[in-house]
Amino acid sequence: MRTYTCNSPQAAGRIVAVALLADGHLSSEELAAVHRARLADRLGLAPGEFGEILKGLCEDLQTTSHLNWSDACKLDSDVMQQVMRELDDPALRAEVLNLCHVAVYSDRHVAENEVALLASLSRAWQKEPWQRLLA
């Protein structure tokens, strides 16, 4: 799995990409919703860059032989822990979580994996720093 600089627009965009794929497929309605929500502007991405981030995530998931999607998208997996650690700015986390909600709820079909993703992100990112050390 590729890494991004901590708190970078790319790291933030990848988490939104994970939300788009959390139910196992990419919905054009969900993708359109995050674009209408001005995803690129809100995260500081260049035009077209989110598409490259989404493509990179899919490539990483396909080329890593020991991963399968149902395991990789679980927030307690090593992969997702790495992805989540790339964001530690509270304001950026809030922005990303908002965009993830836009993605998940836009198609009026909320899968169990999508709910689990949102709940896990919320729990993980609302912990105080000293609580993260105990987890």
Secondary structure, DSSP 8 states (H G I E B T S, - for coil): -----TT-HHHHHHHHHHHHHTTSS--HHHHHHHHHTTHHHHHT--TTHHHHHHHHHHHHHHH-TT--HHHHTSTTSHHHHHHHHT---HHHHHHHHHHHHHHHHTTS---HHHHHHHHHHHHHHHS-HHHHHH-
